[in-house]
Amino acid sequence: MVQTVDGGRVRYTPRQIREILIGLLLALFTSMVSTSVVATALPTIVGELGGQEQFAWVASAALLTMTASTPLWGKLSDLYGRKLMFQSALAIFVLGSMAAGLSQGIGMLIAARAIQGLGAGGISALVQVVLGDVVEPRERGRYAGVVGGVFGVATVAGPLLGGFIVDASWLGWRWCFYVCVPLAAIAFVVIQKVLNLPRNTRDARIDWLGAFAITGGASTLMLLLSLGGKEFAWNSGWTYGLAVLVAALVALAIGAERRVREPILPPRLFRNRTFVLASLSSLFLGVAMFGAMIFLPQYLQIVRGMRPTASGLMTLPMVLGMFLASLVTGRLVSRTGRWKIYPMVGLALVASALFLLSHLHVDTPYAVIGVDIALLGSGLGMSMQNLILAAQNAAALPDMAVTTSGVSFFRSLGGSMGVAGFGALMTDRLSSGLAERLSAARLPLPAGGVALGSPDQINGLGEPLRHMVLESFTEAMQTVFLVGVPIALLGLVMVFALKELPLRSARQVPEPKAVGVEPVPEPLPAVSPRHHRSHGPGRHRRAPAGRFRRHRHTTAAGVRQSR
């Protein structure tokens, strides 16, 4: 039985919440598997299609479109309904997955990954939006813990599945993309059956100028971080030109959002201290999270010589840590109503784990690697969902969708910046380190750049060249993880500055009366004038949300009675 509370908010029964949650988790699992399944297989894929120098582009293409589109999905769901937009995101995701599997070159693969990221952005944003619609903040902790747990399961299932697919000669890497299609189709059917949210039709227009400025600014920033230091020098006209273009687009976005009636990212959100700090913390967390998740398989496969399946198994401690931390902290938040301590501890763990990972070398024991990435997973599990919960709890109900998608936008933006920036940093450090070693040994750099091949090509090099490449790669990875430490600490500072607002609970509102799925006007009962007068002046009770207030006096026949 669906219920409403004051303000028109619909309250769902536990069974209905579970049914909706199943559909959301299926879709989320699908999108996350598509990211993690490719992370393990990417060294082989780009080695076959275009070379290791294209690694960051393939990885960041999906993150770029996911980042740029996240705030759009929240606004579109306000205008056209959560269900329609959720299914549209799934359909776009399937199209991108099919195109990626059919790719014949690195350019086509990057374009297909961009389409895939567009759909994944809608899925990841709308999962949190719908969860905010159906569950009160005080009870949302336990469900957010389940969402974080599924995130962890998808993260471990993806690398294992990707490794198996790549190692299986009868499948091939293209099935890393095809495998997501049936999962998305199942999620589409489940969403069609269980996701029946009230739809409030609104007479509003999409802020196309703001959409162009926001997506353009994010895309240009990613181009600057991806190409800087590789295609052009940091101290060059291209760098300054792109930086000026980013600043101009950001200024255009601010001006556009201040003028339109239905902005994508309303300026009032940035007057909310909790939203701003949670968004900044999520941005720094995204930099650290995606940087580690994308580049750790590189270390395991290139430096340690692992097969993709084995490198997927090595991520198991990280995923178990994320899964357990999400579930435990989610239940503790729901039980106590306190949430701030968990992202604080979580970001401290992330910073500590990145510092430990910065000390990896060619022969680091596997047990040490496992402990390091388990700490990283635990920190991520304690932080991600609770930052979104904090922002949702501080937002007004009409701003729930844009608040959720806004925080997700900044986390995705941080992930895109992490992949692009860390990729450029690693390429620069790898090239300079290898050149120094070859110069010291008085050996020429082979044509084509040996450090830019596939893992099998690198591990097939003769000595001493192979050892130099691995040492240079390890040194570059150490630099990447070390740079992530102060970034994670900045996120911790943002969380420390957050004010811990009490979580809203359904117990704080009057006991509702049962109505249908959509609040609809009910016929007024016959009330005699005598009965109406018995209440005395000034004793009218406010009508529950979704019903017409009884301002008219009616007779038993329903005819208006004048007084």
LUMGU-278416 format. One record per residue (C-alpha): residue in one letter; x, z negated, y negated. Coordinates in steps of 0.05 Angstrom, whole numbers, padded with zeros to 5 digits, always signed. Each point is the difference from the previous one (the first is absolute). Layout:
N
AXZY/...
//
This chain:
563
M+00000+00000+00000/V+00029+00020-00067/Q-00010-00047-00058/T+00009+00002-00075/V+00025-00053-00047/D-00007-00007-00075/G+00029+00060-00037/G-00023+00050+00052/R+00059-00010+00047/V-00017+00013+00072/R+00018-00052+00052/Y+00012+00024+00071/T-00007-00037+00065/P+00063-00014+00041/R-00021+00053+00051/Q-00009+00053-00054/I+00067-00018-00030/R+00034+00007+00068/E-00032+00069+00012/I+00022+00025-00069/L+00069-00030+00011/I+00009+00039+00065/G-00012+00066-00035/L+00047-00019-00057/L+00055-00021+00047/L-00005+00063+00042/A+00010+00042-00063/L+00056-00045-00025/F+00034+00002+00068/T-00003+00075-00001/S+00032+00008-00069/M+00054-00052+00014/V+00018+00030+00067/S+00009+00067-00035/T+00053-00031-00045/S+00037-00042+00052/V-00002+00053+00055/V+00036+00048-00046/A+00051-00052-00025/T+00033-00002+00069/A-00004+00075+00012/L+00021+00023-00070/P+00076+00002+00015/T-00014+00050+00056/I-00054+00038-00038/V+00040+00012-00064/G+00062+00014+00041/E-00036+00057+00035/L-00039+00028-00060/G+00046-00009-00059/G+00055-00051+00004/Q+00009-00073-00013/E+00004+00010-00076/Q-00076+00013+00000/F-00015-00068+00032/A-00022-00035-00063/W-00044+00058-00021/V-00039+00001+00066/A-00008-00075-00001/S-00019-00005-00074/A-00048+00059-00003/A-00056-00040+00034/L+00016-00062-00040/L-00001+00039-00065/T-00070+00028+00010/M-00025-00065+00029/T+00025-00036-00062/A-00027+00049-00050/S-00069+00005+00032/T-00013-00074+00014/P-00034-00018-00066/L-00041+00064+00004/W-00031-00020+00067/G-00024-00066-00027/K-00035+00033-00060/L-00029+00056+00043/S-00029-00051+00048/D-00034-00034-00060/L-00033+00065-00020/Y-00016+00033+00067/G-00002-00057+00050/R+00051-00034+00045/K-00023+00034+00064/L+00004+00072-00025/M+00069-00011-00031/F+00026-00036+00062/Q-00021+00058+00045/S+00028+00050-00050/A+00068-00036+00003/L-00002+00003+00076/A-00015+00075-00001/I+00057+00014-00049/F+00046-00041+00043/V-00017+00041+00062/L+00012+00065-00036/G+00068-00024-00023/S+00019-00024+00070/M-00018+00067+00031/A+00039+00038-00053/A+00061-00045+00011/G-00002+00013+00074/L-00002+00075-00012/S+00057+00000-00050/Q+00052+00056+00009/G+00047-00024-00055/I+00020-00060-00040/G-00040+00024-00061/M-00064+00005+00039/L+00012-00068+00032/I+00009-00032-00068/A-00064+00032-00027/A-00039-00022+00062/R+00027-00071-00007/A-00025+00000-00072/I-00070+00018+00024/Q+00004-00053+00054/G+00020-00052-00052/L-00059+00019-00043/G-00047-00019+00056/A+00040-00062+00019/G-00004-00024-00072/G-00076+00002+00003/I-00001-00036+00067/S+00047-00056-00020/A-00033-00012-00068/L-00072+00003+00025/V+00013-00048+00058/Q+00016-00054-00050/V-00057+00021-00046/V-00053-00003+00055/L+00028-00066+00025/G-00007-00027-00071/D-00073+00024-00001/V-00022-00033+00065/V+00040-00065+00003/E+00003-00058-00050/P+00071-00016-00025/R+00001-00069+00034/E-00015+00032+00067/R+00041+00063-00011/G+00066-00033+00020/R-00015+00002+00074/Y-00023+00072-00003/A+00060+00019-00042/G+00043-00032+00054/V-00031+00046+00051/V+00013+00060-00045/G+00073-00021-00006/G+00003-00009+00075/V-00025+00071+00012/F+00051+00024-00051/G+00053-00033+00043/V-00027+00028+00066/A-00002+00070-00029/T+00071-00009-00025/V+00026-00017+00069/A-00045+00049+00037/G+00022+00057-00045/P+00075-00003+00012/L-00010-00010+00074/L-00049+00058+00003/G+00045+00043-00044/G+00061-00015+00042/F-00036+00016+00064/I-00027+00066-00028/V+00068+00022-00025/D+00035-00018+00064/A-00053+00033+00044/S+00021+00073+00009/W-00071+00020+00019/L-00028-00024-00067/G+00047+00010-00058/W+00000-00030-00070/R-00061+00040-00023/W-00044-00047+00041/C+00021-00056-00047/F-00050+00031-00048/Y-00052+00025+00050/V-00008-00069+00032/C-00033-00026-00064/V-00056+00051+00003/P-00043-00030+00056/L+00010-00070-00028/A-00026+00023-00068/A-00059+00035+00033/I-00020-00065+00036/A+00007-00039-00065/F-00045+00052-00035/V-00055-00010+00051/V+00004-00076-00002/I-00003+00000-00076/Q-00061+00045+00002/K-00035-00050+00045/V+00018-00067-00029/L+00018+00008-00074/N-00068-00004-00035/L+00014-00029-00068/P-00050-00001-00057/R+00013+00059-00046/N-00009-00010-00074/T-00007+00068-00033/R+00036+00002-00066/D-00004+00051-00056/A+00074+00007-00014/R+00055+00052-00004/I+00068+00001+00031/D+00057-00012-00048/W+00037+00065+00014/L+00049-00008-00058/G+00018-00070+00024/A+00006+00025+00071/F+00047+00056-00021/A+00043-00047-00042/I+00005-00055+00053/T+00014+00046+00059/G+00047+00043-00043/G+00039-00060-00024/A+00008-00028+00071/S+00020+00068+00028/T+00051+00013-00055/L+00031-00068+00011/M+00006+00014+00074/L+00033+00067-00014/L+00050-00033-00046/L+00018-00053+00051/S+00003+00050+00058/L+00041+00055-00034/G+00044-00043-00045/G+00071-00004+00025/K-00011+00058+00050/E-00029+00061-00034/F+00025-00021-00068/A+00044-00055-00028/W-00031-00064-00026/N+00034+00012-00067/S-00030+00069-00011/G-00054+00035-00040/W-00046+00003+00061/T+00002-00076+00006/Y-00016-00012-00073/G-00053+00055-00002/L-00037-00028+00060/A+00005-00071-00028/V-00031+00023-00065/L-00055+00036+00038/V-00015-00064+00039/A-00005-00040-00065/A-00045+00053-00031/L-00047+00001+00059/V-00004-00076+00002/A-00017+00000-00074/L-00053+00053+00012/A-00029-00041+00056/I-00005-00062-00043/G-00034+00039-00056/A-00048+00034+00048/E-00019-00065+00035/R-00015-00034-00066/R-00049+00054-00023/V-00042+00019+00061/R-00061-00038+00024/E+00019-00001+00074/P+00077-00005+00002/I+00037+00004+00066/L+00042-00061-00017/P-00041-00037-00053/P+00044-00031-00055/R-00038-00065+00008/L+00034-00009+00068/F+00067-00006-00035/R-00027-00057-00042/N-00011-00037+00066/R+00064-00041+00012/T-00012-00005+00075/F-00009+00075+00008/V+00063+00016-00039/L+00044-00049+00037/A-00029+00017+00068/S+00011+00074-00014/L+00072-00010-00022/S+00015-00043+00060/S-00032+00051+00046/L+00042+00055-00032/F+00065-00038+00014/L-00024-00017+00070/G-00016+00074+00013/V+00071+00020-00020/A+00030-00049+00050/M-00050+00013+00055/F+00000+00076+00003/G+00075+00004-00013/A+00013-00044+00062/M-00052+00034+00044/I+00024+00070-00014/F+00075-00010+00002/L+00007-00051+00056/P-00013+00053+00054/Q+00055+00041-00032/Y+00050-00055+00013/L-00024-00012+00071/Q+00002+00074+00020/I+00060+00025-00039/V+00047-00060-00002/R-00020-00034+00066/G-00015+00065+00037/M-00069-00022+00025/R-00052+00048+00025/P-00065+00001-00041/T-00037-00041+00053/A+00054-00054+00000/S+00002-00003-00076/G-00076-00009+00001/L+00007-00059+00047/M+00050-00032-00047/T-00054-00005-00053/L-00042-00044+00045/P+00026-00066-00030/M-00019+00023-00070/V-00070+00019+00022/L-00011-00064+00039/G+00022-00040-00060/M-00047+00039-00045/F-00058-00006+00048/L+00006-00075+00011/A+00013-00016-00073/S-00061+00041-00022/L-00047-00034+00050/V+00025-00071-00011/T+00002+00003-00076/G-00068+00035-00002/R-00032-00057+00038/L+00036-00053-00042/V-00024+00033-00064/S-00072+00001+00024/R+00004-00073+00023/T+00035-00030-00061/G-00016+00049-00056/R+00073-00001-00021/W+00038+00066-00001/K+00058-00001-00049/I+00051-00035+00045/Y-00002+00055+00052/P+00023+00060-00042/M+00052-00045-00032/V+00030-00018+00068/G-00011+00071+00024/L+00039+00033-00056/A+00056-00051+00008/L+00003+00020+00074/V+00001+00074-00019/A+00059-00011-00048/S+00037-00041+00053/A-00012+00053+00053/L+00025+00056-00044/F+00063-00040-00016/L+00013-00010+00074/L-00013+00074+00014/S+00051+00018-00054/H+00053-00029+00047/L-00015+00047+00058/H+00060+00037+00027/V+00016+00048+00055/D+00002-00053+00056/T-00050-00053-00024/P-00031-00035+00061/Y-00071+00022+00013/A-00024-00072+00001/V+00023-00009-00072/I-00036+00064-00021/G-00063-00025+00035/V+00001-00067-00038/D+00012+00035-00066/I-00059+00048+00006/A-00045-00055+00028/L+00011-00038-00065/L-00016+00063-00039/G-00065+00011+00038/S-00021-00072-00009/G+00011+00004-00075/L-00040+00065-00005/G-00057-00030+00040/M-00005-00061-00045/S+00001+00040-00064/M-00037+00067+00002/Q-00072-00020+00013/N+00003-00064-00041/L+00021+00037-00063/I-00060+00046+00006/L-00044-00061+00014/A+00025-00035-00063/A-00016+00061-00044/Q-00069+00009+00032/N-00017-00073-00011/A+00016+00004-00074/A-00039+00064-00011/A-00072+00008-00021/L-00045+00029+00054/P-00009+00068-00036/D+00076+00006-00003/M+00012-00014+00073/A+00015+00072+00020/V+00045+00017-00058/T+00036-00067+00006/T+00014+00010+00074/S+00021+00073-00007/G+00042-00019-00061/V+00041-00052+00039/S+00006+00049+00059/F+00023+00053-00050/F+00057-00042-00025/R+00021-00019+00071/S+00000+00073+00020/L+00037+00018-00064/G+00053-00052+00019/G+00005+00031+00069/S+00009+00069-00028/M+00052-00025-00048/G+00035-00037+00056/V+00004+00061+00046/A+00020+00048-00056/G+00049-00047-00035/F+00031-00029+00063/G+00005+00070+00029/A+00038+00025-00061/L+00044-00063+00000/M+00016+00007+00074/T+00017+00074-00006/D+00046-00014-00058/R+00035-00058+00035/L+00005+00039+00065/S+00031+00061-00033/S+00050-00039-00042/G+00019-00047+00057/L+00012+00057+00049/A+00040+00038-00052/E+00044-00061-00012/R+00014-00010+00074/L+00015+00073+00012/S+00046+00001-00061/A+00037-00062+00025/A+00009+00032+00068/R+00019+00066-00033/L-00055+00037+00037/P-00043+00055-00031/L-00075-00008-00006/P-00032+00047+00052/A-00044+00056-00027/G-00073-00018-00002/G+00011-00075-00006/V+00002-00033+00069/A-00036-00061-00025/L-00063+00040-00012/G-00017+00022+00070/S-00046-00029+00053/P+00019-00065+00037/D+00021+00039+00061/Q+00045+00044-00042/I+00033-00059-00034/N+00011-00038+00065/G+00029+00064+00031/L+00057+00004-00050/G+00071-00010+00023/E+00044-00058-00021/P+00022-00022-00050/L-00053+00038-00039/R-00058-00033+00036/H+00026-00070-00015/M+00008+00017-00074/V-00071+00026-00004/L-00029-00062+00033/E+00041-00046-00044/S-00022+00037-00062/F-00073-00001+00022/T+00003-00075+00015/E+00031-00014-00068/A-00055+00041-00033/M-00054-00038+00038/Q+00031-00067-00020/T-00005+00021-00073/V-00073+00020+00007/F-00020-00067+00031/L+00042-00040-00050/V-00034+00035-00059/G-00067-00021+00030/V+00016-00074-00005/P-00007-00008-00077/I-00062+00045+00003/A-00033-00048+00049/L+00020-00059-00042/L-00033+00032-00061/G-00064+00002+00042/L+00009-00074+00015/V+00005-00015-00075/M-00065+00037-00012/V-00036-00040+00053/F+00028-00065-00027/A-00031+00017-00068/L-00069+00011+00031/K-00053-00052-00012/E-00033-00021+00065/L-00074+00009-00015/P-00049-00033+00050/L-00027+00051+00049/R-00073+00017-00009/S-00045-00019+00057/A-00071+00016+00021/R-00013-00075-00004/Q+00006+00004-00075/V-00063+00041-00008/P-00072-00020+00015/E-00026+00011+00070/P-00024+00072+00003/K-00063+00029+00029/A+00002+00054+00052/V-00014+00071-00022/G+00016+00070+00024/V+00067+00035-00002/E-00016+00027-00069/P-00032-00048-00050/V-00067+00032-00014/P-00059-00025-00042/E-00052-00039+00039/P-00074+00001-00014/L-00022-00060-00041/P-00046-00049+00035/A-00068-00015-00029/V+00003-00060-00046/S-00061-00029-00033/P+00002-00019-00074/R-00015-00071+00019/H+00059-00003+00048/H+00045+00031-00052/R-00018-00050-00053/S+00013-00058+00047/H+00074+00010-00009/G-00005-00017-00073/P+00037+00033-00058/G+00074+00015+00007/R+00001-00010+00075/H+00007+00071+00024/R+00053+00009+00053/R+00048+00058-00004/A-00016+00054+00050/P+00052+00014+00054/A+00045+00061-00009/G-00033+00063+00026/R-00072-00021-00017/F-00042+00013-00061/R-00008-00062-00042/R-00071-00025-00004/H-00011+00006-00074/R-00070+00031+00009/H-00061-00041+00018/T-00043+00031+00054/T-00067-00015+00029/A-00014-00001+00075/A-00017+00074-00005/G+00067+00015-00032/V-00030+00016-00070/R+00039-00022-00061/Q-00029-00064-00030/S+00006-00011-00075/R+00005-00070-00028/
//
